[in-house]
Amino acid sequence: MAFNLPLRHELKFFINEMQYHLLSNALDHVLHRDPNGDENNEYHIRSLYFDTAFDTALYDKLDGVQNRDKYRIRIYNLSDRVIKLECKTKVGSLISKRSLSIPRDLCEQLMAGDPYGLETTRSGLLTDMYREMTVNLLRPVVLVDYVREAYLHPAEEVRITFDKQLRTGLRSTDLFNPHVPTVPPFDNNDVILEVKFNRVMPPYIRDLLCTYCPNAQQSAISKYTWCRRFEDKEA
């Protein structure tokens, strides 16, 4: 676990569709749209999450372990033009993320559980991936799909996202297959609101959240654990 990385705050909330529409409209007037979004300020994210042979990431989350790592490979709009290997680190109530663009052949190698050659890399993230794959048998476990809408502001590097249409690929790990059957893990149409910032949330952002989502309760939401709920594990 890398403790020398810059740490940020990350607040998560479940909100309903009405709250989403009201807050999204308000943010669209005061913040910047994500440049990666389409005309509706949306893009599709698919992540392939990895876990150890003992499901360490899953059980650490369910048990409330304060300091933990989670590895994933992420693509956008079901394309292999940009492939990101990421490790998200949780340190108490703060988060950090390491990210590395990788070519498709390396992605396929990691998906196959093959750590060959990673021990000679100069990338700290790939070195850690090699250690986890060889020592703890890190391997791909679940696909997580959703549509993201994001708003940005330079003050405190605020990033506000709405993650919608969450779906799980169940036991499939076929990252690049657009026809993988997926199902929603939620019983309703709740949207996941995430607010990230460096040190202090700007007051006007906090005011907007309180105005349009007054009853939203902060929650330790994990899309990864929700998407493994059909394996008889609790989110």
C-alpha positions as CSV (number, residue, x, y, z in Angstrom):
1,M,0.0,0.0,0.0
2,A,1.4,3.4,-1.1
3,F,1.1,6.0,1.7
4,N,3.2,8.6,-0.1
5,L,0.5,9.3,-2.6
6,P,-1.7,12.5,-2.5
7,L,-4.9,11.7,-0.6
8,R,-8.3,13.1,-1.3
9,H,-11.7,13.1,0.3
10,E,-14.4,11.0,-1.3
11,L,-18.0,11.3,-0.2
12,K,-20.7,8.9,-1.5
13,F,-24.5,9.0,-1.4
14,F,-27.4,7.1,-2.8
15,I,-29.9,9.6,-4.3
16,N,-33.2,9.0,-6.1
17,E,-34.0,10.0,-9.7
18,M,-35.7,13.3,-8.8
19,Q,-32.7,14.4,-6.7
20,Y,-30.4,13.4,-9.5
21,H,-32.2,15.5,-12.1
22,L,-32.4,18.6,-9.9
23,L,-28.8,18.5,-8.8
24,S,-27.5,17.6,-12.2
25,N,-29.3,20.6,-13.7
26,A,-28.0,22.9,-11.0
27,L,-24.4,21.7,-11.4
28,D,-24.6,22.1,-15.2
29,H,-25.0,25.9,-14.7
30,V,-22.1,26.4,-12.3
31,L,-19.4,23.7,-12.9
32,H,-17.5,22.5,-15.9
33,R,-18.6,19.4,-17.8
34,D,-16.2,16.5,-18.1
35,P,-14.4,16.9,-21.4
36,N,-14.7,13.1,-21.9
37,G,-18.5,13.2,-22.0
38,D,-20.7,13.1,-25.0
39,E,-23.4,15.7,-25.9
40,N,-25.3,14.5,-22.8
41,N,-22.1,14.8,-20.6
42,E,-22.1,11.0,-20.3
43,Y,-19.7,8.1,-21.0
44,H,-19.8,4.4,-20.3
45,I,-17.3,2.8,-17.9
46,R,-16.5,-0.9,-17.7
47,S,-14.1,-2.1,-15.0
48,L,-12.7,-5.5,-14.5
49,Y,-11.9,-5.9,-10.8
50,F,-9.3,-8.2,-9.4
51,D,-9.1,-9.9,-6.0
52,T,-7.0,-12.5,-4.3
53,A,-7.7,-16.2,-3.9
54,F,-9.1,-15.3,-0.5
55,D,-11.2,-12.4,-1.7
56,T,-9.2,-10.0,0.4
57,A,-10.5,-6.8,-1.2
58,L,-14.1,-7.9,-0.8
59,Y,-13.8,-9.0,2.8
60,D,-11.7,-6.1,3.8
61,K,-14.5,-3.8,2.5
62,L,-17.2,-5.8,4.2
63,D,-15.3,-5.9,7.5
64,G,-14.6,-2.2,7.4
65,V,-10.8,-2.5,7.3
66,Q,-9.5,1.1,7.2
67,N,-6.5,0.7,4.9
68,R,-6.9,-1.4,1.8
69,D,-6.1,-1.6,-1.9
70,K,-8.3,-2.5,-4.9
71,Y,-7.0,-3.4,-8.4
72,R,-8.9,-3.0,-11.6
73,I,-8.6,-2.6,-15.4
74,R,-10.9,0.1,-16.8
75,I,-12.1,0.9,-20.4
76,Y,-14.4,3.5,-21.7
77,N,-17.3,3.2,-24.1
78,L,-16.4,-0.5,-24.6
79,S,-13.3,0.6,-26.6
80,D,-9.7,-0.6,-26.3
81,R,-8.3,2.8,-27.3
82,V,-7.7,3.7,-23.7
83,I,-7.0,0.9,-21.2
84,K,-6.2,1.9,-17.6
85,L,-4.7,-0.3,-14.9
86,E,-5.5,1.2,-11.6
87,C,-5.0,0.6,-7.9
88,K,-7.4,2.5,-5.6
89,T,-6.0,2.9,-2.1
90,K,-8.1,3.7,1.0
91,V,-6.3,5.2,3.9
92,G,-8.8,5.8,6.7
93,S,-11.4,8.1,5.3
94,L,-9.2,9.3,2.5
95,I,-8.5,7.8,-1.0
96,S,-5.8,7.9,-3.6
97,K,-5.5,6.3,-7.0
98,R,-2.6,5.2,-9.1
99,S,-3.3,4.8,-12.8
100,L,-1.2,3.5,-15.8
101,S,-2.2,3.3,-19.5
102,I,-1.4,-0.2,-20.8
103,P,-1.6,-1.8,-24.2
104,R,-4.2,-4.4,-25.0
105,D,-1.6,-7.3,-25.2
106,L,-0.5,-6.5,-21.6
107,C,-4.2,-6.2,-20.6
108,E,-4.9,-9.6,-22.0
109,Q,-1.9,-11.1,-20.2
110,L,-3.1,-9.7,-16.9
111,M,-6.7,-10.9,-17.5
112,A,-5.2,-14.4,-18.1
113,G,-3.5,-14.2,-14.7
114,D,0.0,-14.3,-16.2
115,P,2.5,-12.2,-14.3
116,Y,5.5,-13.1,-16.6
117,G,7.8,-10.2,-17.2
118,L,6.2,-7.8,-14.7
119,E,9.1,-8.3,-12.2
120,T,11.4,-6.4,-14.5
121,T,9.2,-3.3,-15.0
122,R,10.1,0.1,-13.8
123,S,6.5,0.8,-12.9
124,G,5.7,0.6,-9.2
125,L,2.1,-0.3,-10.0
126,L,3.0,-3.2,-12.3
127,T,5.6,-4.3,-9.7
128,D,2.8,-4.4,-7.1
129,M,0.6,-6.2,-9.5
130,Y,3.3,-8.8,-10.0
131,R,3.6,-9.3,-6.2
132,E,-0.1,-9.7,-5.7
133,M,-0.5,-12.1,-8.6
134,T,2.4,-14.3,-7.5
135,V,2.0,-14.1,-3.7
136,N,-1.7,-13.7,-3.2
137,L,-3.0,-15.2,-6.5
138,L,-4.6,-11.9,-7.6
139,R,-7.0,-12.7,-10.5
140,P,-10.0,-11.1,-12.3
141,V,-13.3,-11.7,-10.6
142,V,-16.1,-9.4,-11.8
143,L,-17.2,-6.9,-14.4
144,V,-18.7,-3.6,-13.3
145,D,-20.6,-1.5,-15.8
146,Y,-22.2,1.9,-15.4
147,V,-22.8,5.3,-17.1
148,R,-21.0,8.3,-15.6
149,E,-21.9,12.0,-15.7
150,A,-19.3,14.2,-14.2
151,Y,-18.8,17.9,-13.3
152,L,-15.5,19.6,-12.4
153,H,-14.2,22.7,-10.7
154,P,-10.6,23.8,-10.2
155,A,-11.2,24.9,-6.6
156,E,-9.9,22.1,-4.4
157,E,-10.0,20.0,-7.7
158,V,-13.7,19.2,-7.0
159,R,-15.1,16.4,-9.1
160,I,-18.8,15.4,-8.8
161,T,-20.0,12.3,-10.5
162,F,-23.4,10.6,-11.0
163,D,-23.0,6.9,-11.6
164,K,-26.1,5.5,-13.3
165,Q,-27.4,2.2,-14.6
166,L,-25.0,0.1,-12.6
167,R,-24.8,-3.5,-13.8
168,T,-22.8,-6.6,-12.9
169,G,-21.3,-9.1,-15.3
170,L,-21.8,-11.7,-12.7
171,R,-18.9,-14.3,-13.1
172,S,-17.9,-13.1,-16.6
173,T,-14.5,-11.4,-16.9
174,D,-14.6,-10.9,-20.7
175,L,-13.7,-7.2,-20.6
176,F,-13.9,-6.4,-24.2
177,N,-17.1,-8.4,-25.1
178,P,-20.0,-5.9,-25.6
179,H,-22.4,-8.8,-25.5
180,V,-21.7,-10.0,-22.0
181,P,-25.0,-10.5,-20.1
182,T,-25.2,-8.1,-17.3
183,V,-27.9,-7.5,-14.6
184,P,-28.5,-4.6,-12.2
185,P,-27.5,-5.3,-8.6
186,F,-30.0,-2.7,-7.2
187,D,-33.7,-3.3,-6.6
188,N,-34.5,0.3,-7.7
189,N,-33.1,3.1,-9.9
190,D,-30.9,4.8,-7.3
191,V,-28.0,6.9,-8.6
192,I,-24.6,6.9,-6.8
193,L,-23.4,10.5,-6.2
194,E,-19.7,10.9,-5.5
195,V,-18.0,14.1,-4.4
196,K,-14.2,14.2,-4.5
197,F,-12.0,17.1,-3.3
198,N,-8.6,17.8,-1.9
199,R,-8.9,19.3,1.6
200,V,-12.1,21.4,2.1
201,M,-15.3,21.2,0.1
202,P,-16.1,24.7,-1.3
203,P,-19.1,26.1,0.7
204,Y,-21.2,26.8,-2.4
205,I,-20.8,23.1,-3.4
206,R,-21.9,22.0,0.0
207,D,-24.9,24.4,-0.2
208,L,-26.0,22.9,-3.6
209,L,-25.8,19.3,-2.1
210,C,-27.9,20.3,0.9
211,T,-30.4,22.2,-1.2
212,Y,-31.1,19.5,-3.8
213,C,-30.3,16.3,-1.8
214,P,-31.2,17.4,1.8
215,N,-32.0,13.9,3.0
216,A,-29.2,12.0,1.3
217,Q,-27.1,10.0,3.8
218,Q,-23.4,9.6,3.3
219,S,-22.7,5.9,2.8
220,A,-19.6,3.7,2.2
221,I,-20.9,2.5,-1.2
222,S,-18.8,0.1,-3.1
223,K,-19.8,-0.7,-6.7
224,Y,-17.4,-3.7,-6.5
225,T,-19.1,-5.3,-3.5
226,W,-22.6,-4.6,-4.9
227,C,-21.7,-6.2,-8.1
228,R,-20.7,-9.4,-6.3
229,R,-23.9,-9.6,-4.3
230,F,-25.2,-12.6,-6.3
231,E,-22.3,-14.7,-5.0
232,D,-24.1,-14.9,-1.7
233,K,-21.9,-12.1,-0.2
234,E,-23.4,-9.0,1.3
235,A,-22.8,-5.5,0.1
